[in-house]
Amino acid sequence: MAYRPTIIVALHDRAECAAVADWLTAKEFEPLPRSGVRAALDEMDANPFDLLITDASFAVRDGVRKAERARNTRIPVILIGNAAEEPKGQAVNGQEMFLTRPLDQAMLTCFALMAILDHRPARRSMRKPVKHVEAYVNGLPVRIVDVSNEGLCLVTPPDRSALLPPSFNLRVPLVGVTVAVQRVWGRRIKPGASTTWYGGTLSPNPPAAEQGWRSFVDTIPVVHGTPRITPGH
């Protein structure tokens, strides 16, 4: 039997918790829905897991984030909340992402997969989901969908079956920045999909390129609301 990543879903709204669990099951994850804080904490104590999806209010008010870090600081977390609840600055770490309500099925399941596949110690700072940003990999047009100071996630255009090389140059015309990147993973989100998603970490770059990338990450707006991140769109 193929391995199914285990995801604890700790959301206070029972209907939303069940819906998210159904979305994850359809993508061959193993969700453990827990609508109460105590039940979520007990599950975290009792069993290993690969990802935590939880209310931002649970994480801050009820200590779920603190408990998760105490158990395994390297498990990634997706926080769910309203735009006003979005953590700022040091309120999140490199293992945490934030998605706003109302939830979009394609976005949540794609970011769950990215969080698990792209979970590396190198992603130390906050990851920002962004609207598709046009860029080029060795001349090939791509779209950036997630950035941090140390890495990124991108999507190749339809019908480009060739795998990106292990190392490549990424050019972002929007800000005039080119950086060297190491490929970490590559995967089609859905069987038969015409686009491939990739995660990468920045290679050592000249100081000017590093500074340009960090400025880009600092200033690019994050995705709010329900923009649909669907492979091929």
N, C-alpha and C positions, 0 to 999 in steps of 0.2 A: 504494500500500500504506500502511495506517495505521502511524503511528509506534509502535514497541514499546519502552518504556523498558528500558534495559539494567541488569541487576542482577547484581553479582558475589556469588556465594554461596560463602563461604569457611568451611566447616564440616569439622572433622576426621573425623567419622564419615561414611564414604562413602555408606552407606544413607540416612542423614538428609539429607545433601547432595543426593542424587539425588531424594529425596522432595520436598524443598523446591523444587527446580528444576522438578519435575513440577507442583506446585501453582501455581507462578508462570507456567509455560507455559500452563496451563489458563485463567489470567486475562489472557492476551495480553501478558505481559511477555516479555522476552528474557533468561532467566537464563544466567549463565556459571558453572557449578559448578566449584569448585576445592577439592579436599579437602586440599591441602597448602599450607603457608604460602608456600613459595617460588613455587608456581604462582600463588597469589593475588596476590602482590606483582608478579610478572612481568606478569600481566594488567592490574593497576592502572597499571603503567608504560606498557603498550603501547597501551591503548585507552581512550576516554572511557566513562564510565558514569554512571548516574543515582542509584544506591543501592548501598550495601554491606551485606550481611548476613553477620555473622561471629561466631564463638565469642568469648565474653568473654575466654577464656584466650588466644586468638590475639591479641586486641586489646591485652591488657596484657602478657602474657609475651613474645610474639613480635613486637611492634612494628607490628602491622597498623594500629592506630589512628594511630600516629605517622606511618606512611608515607602513609596516606590523607590526613591533614591537610597533609602536606608537598606533596602533589600538588594538592589542591583542598579547602580548608578548608570549602567550602560544600556538599559532597556529604553528604547525610544517611546515617546509619548505624543499623542495627538490631543490637544486641548480643544474643546468645543464650547463656543460661547457667542455672545453678541459682540458687535464691533467695539462697544464701549468697554468690554472686559478684556480686550486684547492686551497681553502683557507688553511692557515696554522695557527697553534696555536690558538690564541684568535679570529681569523677572523670568526669563527663560534661558535654557542652555542649549548646547548643540544637539541634544537628543530630543528636543521638543519642537512641535509645529502647532500652529493655531488655525482653526477653520471656523468661519462664522456661520450662524444660522440665518435662513433656513438651509439645511444640509442638501447637497447635491450628491446623488448616488455615485455618479462617475468620478467626481472629484474625490470623495471620501475613499472609495476603494482604490483609486490610483495612488493617493497619498499614503494609504496603508501599505500598499506594495512597495512604494519608494522608501518609506521609513524602514521597512524590514530589509530590503535589498541593499539600500545605501547606508545602512547603519555602520559607521566606521568611527574610531576615535578621532580621525582627522577632522570630522565635522564638529568642531568645538563650539562654534558660535551659532547664533540664532539662524534657522533656516527660514527663508521667506518665499512662499508661493507667489508667483507673479504672473501677470498677463503675458501671453506668448510674446516674447521679445525676439525680433529677427536677429539672426547671427549667421556666421559662416564657419564651417570646419573644413580647413584645407580647401576652401572654395565651394564646398557643398552648403546650400542653404539649410538652416536648422532653426528651431524655435526653442528658446530657453523658457522653462516653466518653474524653476526653483533655483534659488541662489543662497549662498552663504559666503563668508569671508574666505573659506577654504575650499569650496566646491560648488557644484551645480548639477541640475538635471536638465536634459534637453531631449527634444523629439526630432527625429529625422522626417523628411517629407515622404509622402506615399510612394510605394513602388521603388524604394531604394533598399534593396536587399543586402548590399555589401556591408559587412560589419565595419564600424569605425575602427581605426587602428588603435593599438594600445596607448600611443601618445599622439596628440594632435594639437594644432594651433586653433584657438577659438577667437574670431574677430567679431566685435560688437560695434557695428557702424553707429548706432545710436549715441554712443559716448566716445567713439574713436579709440577703443581699447582692444589690444590683442594680447592674449595670455596663453601660455603652454599648459596643457591639461593632460592628466593621466586617466584613461578609461578604467572605471572600477567594475561596472556591470553594464549589460545590455539585455533588453528583453522586450518582446511584444506583449503588451498588456493583455490582449485577448487573442485566442487562437485565430489565425487567418487575418489578423489586423494588418493593414498596409503600412503602418508606421512602427518604428522601433524607438523605445525609450532608453536613454543612457544616463548613468550617473558617473561623475568624474570628480577628481580632486585636483587642485591646482599644483602644478609642478613648481620647482624653484624658478622664479621669474625675476627680471631686472626690477629694481626698486620702483621705477616709474610705472611699470606695468602693474606691479602689486598695488601701488597707491591708486592707480586708475580703477582697478577692479574693486577695491574697497570703497571708493567713492561711489561707484555704480551701485554696489550693494546697499550702501547707506541711503541713497536717494531714490532708488526705484520703488514705486508704490507696491504694496502687497495686494493680493487679490482679496476683495471683500464681496459680500453678498453671495451670489450663486453663479459665477462665471463657470461655464461647462468646459472642463478640460477633458475632451474626448479624443482619443487617438485619431488622427486624420483631420482634425478641425483646429 
